[in-house]
Each structure stands twice: as C-alpha cells, then as structure tokens.
C-alpha cells in the first residue's frame, strides 16, 4: 500500500481520524520494510503520509510509539499464524522446529521489531502506551506456548515459553547480521576476512537453531523423568 497522496485536511470526523491513524502506521511499515526501523524518522513518516510531523503527534506520543503499535500487530499476527500451523505437525519435533523457525524467518519486520523493542521502543514512551503492548505480547506468548506444548508435550510449560522466546532472540539477531548496512556490504565485497562474517540463508539458520534447541529441551525432559 502506497500511502502517498492519502493525506487529507485535518481529520475531524472519527472515521477520518482512524484513516489518518492507519495511514501513519502503514507509512511506517512501508519505510521500515524497505529500509530498516532504526533509519526511519518521524519526518520520514510524515513526508510519506503527506503531513507535517507535528500532525503525527496528535495520534502518537513519539516515533517509538508508532513502531511499538506495529510490533503489537506483528506479535498478534505471528502468534495467530503459528497457533494455526502447529497442529499439523504435532508429535514431530523436527517439523515443529521447522514451523517455529519459519514463523520468524518469514517475517523480517517482526525480526527487526523484536530487537528494537527492548533497545529503544520501550524507552521513549509512557506507561499508558507500553501497557497495552505488554499485555498483547503476554497474550501472544501464552497462546504460542500452549500450542507448542500441545504439539510437543515433553517440552512442558516452561520449555515451550523458553523455546519460543529464545528462537525469537536468535531470529532478531540473525536478521541484523544477514541484513547489514551499506558500508558493511561494501567491506564484505572488498575484504575476504569480512566475507567469513556473513550468514548463510536466514531461514536455514533459524530453523536449524530451533531443531537443535528442541532436541536439547527434549533431552533435558528425558533426563528429568
């Protein structure tokens, strides 16, 4: 969706305010997907929407709140998709791991937001802004952990939460390494020493990690029995 040209005069009616709110989020999503979250400024979003950046502050406290709202939506979409997919692979550890790994690797914006949320997005917003985000995150993790435990009962409640959380951390970090800034891309092309620092295909990295972690958790469960 291209949000340019979607701007209108100051929104007064409730439906116009909602359209403006949605246009701001869509613009932030487009820019972050095309570039990266940390490179997108409030001015960039305002320009894409077609308003002065002060107009954005009628809808969001800060730039960070805009991306926190996107993170909230990404968490819910990720959880819904994963919960729907896991019953098809129940009882098959490697396939569960593959589905979990792919659920992150197929969502590059989610991977970015997973990293930026604790580093920056939660640090420049009020408690009233962060509260609904944390509640949405908790509900998403609760749903995913329940689905993982149903698919692989040996994980147990804590193992299911740990598996989802740590795989997400790996996906977030791996995405950053697999998508370096332009200056690093140039160095990787110039220097053989830097080429060794590149990652293979991101989905492979994340799903391989998930397989190893599932196997490890299963082994711990066997030991405890």
C-alpha positions, 0 to 999 in steps of 0.5 A, spaced: 500 500 500 502 506 497 500 511 502 502 517 498 497 522 496 492 519 502 493 525 506 487 529 507 485 536 511 485 535 518 481 529 520 475 531 524 470 526 523 472 519 527 472 515 521 477 520 518 481 520 524 482 512 524 484 513 516 489 518 518 491 513 524 492 507 519 495 511 514 501 513 519 502 506 521 502 503 514 507 509 512 511 506 517 511 499 515 512 501 508 519 505 510 521 500 515 520 494 510 524 497 505 529 500 509 530 498 516 526 501 523 532 504 526 533 509 519 526 511 519 524 518 522 518 521 524 519 526 518 520 520 514 513 518 516 510 524 515 513 526 508 510 519 506 503 520 509 503 527 506 503 531 513 507 535 517 510 531 523 507 535 528 500 532 525 503 525 527 503 527 534 496 528 535 495 520 534 502 518 537 506 520 543 513 519 539 516 515 533 517 509 538 510 509 539 508 508 532 513 502 531 511 499 538 503 499 535 506 495 529 510 490 533 503 489 537 500 487 530 506 483 528 506 479 535 498 478 534 499 476 527 505 471 528 502 468 534 495 467 530 499 464 524 503 459 528 497 457 533 494 455 526 500 451 523 502 447 529 497 442 529 499 439 523 505 437 525 504 435 532 508 429 535 514 431 530 519 435 533 523 436 527 517 439 523 515 443 529 522 446 529 521 447 522 514 451 523 517 455 529 523 457 525 519 459 519 514 463 523 520 468 524 524 467 518 518 469 514 517 475 517 523 480 517 519 486 520 517 482 526 525 480 526 527 487 526 521 489 531 523 484 536 530 487 537 528 494 537 523 493 542 527 492 548 533 497 545 529 503 544 521 502 543 520 501 550 524 507 552 521 513 549 514 512 551 509 512 557 506 507 561 499 508 558 502 506 551 507 500 553 501 497 557 497 495 552 503 492 548 505 488 554 499 485 555 498 483 547 505 480 547 503 476 554 497 474 550 501 472 544 506 468 548 501 464 552 497 462 546 504 460 542 506 456 548 500 452 549 500 450 542 507 448 542 506 444 548 500 441 545 504 439 539 510 437 543 508 435 550 515 433 553 517 440 552 512 442 558 510 449 560 516 452 561 520 449 555 515 451 550 515 459 553 523 458 553 523 455 546 519 460 543 522 466 546 529 464 545 528 462 537 525 469 537 532 472 540 536 468 535 531 470 529 532 478 531 539 477 531 540 473 525 536 478 521 541 484 523 547 480 521 544 477 514 541 484 513 547 489 514 548 496 512 551 499 506 558 500 508 558 493 511 556 490 504 561 494 501 567 491 506 564 484 505 565 485 497 572 488 498 575 484 504 575 476 504 576 476 512 569 480 512 566 475 507 567 469 513 562 474 517 556 473 513 550 468 514 548 463 510 540 463 508 536 466 514 531 461 514 536 455 514 539 458 520 533 459 524 530 453 523 536 449 524 537 453 531 530 451 533 531 443 531 537 443 535 534 447 541 528 442 541 532 436 541 536 439 547 529 441 551 527 434 549 533 431 552 533 435 558 525 432 559 528 425 558 533 426 563 528 429 568 523 423 568 
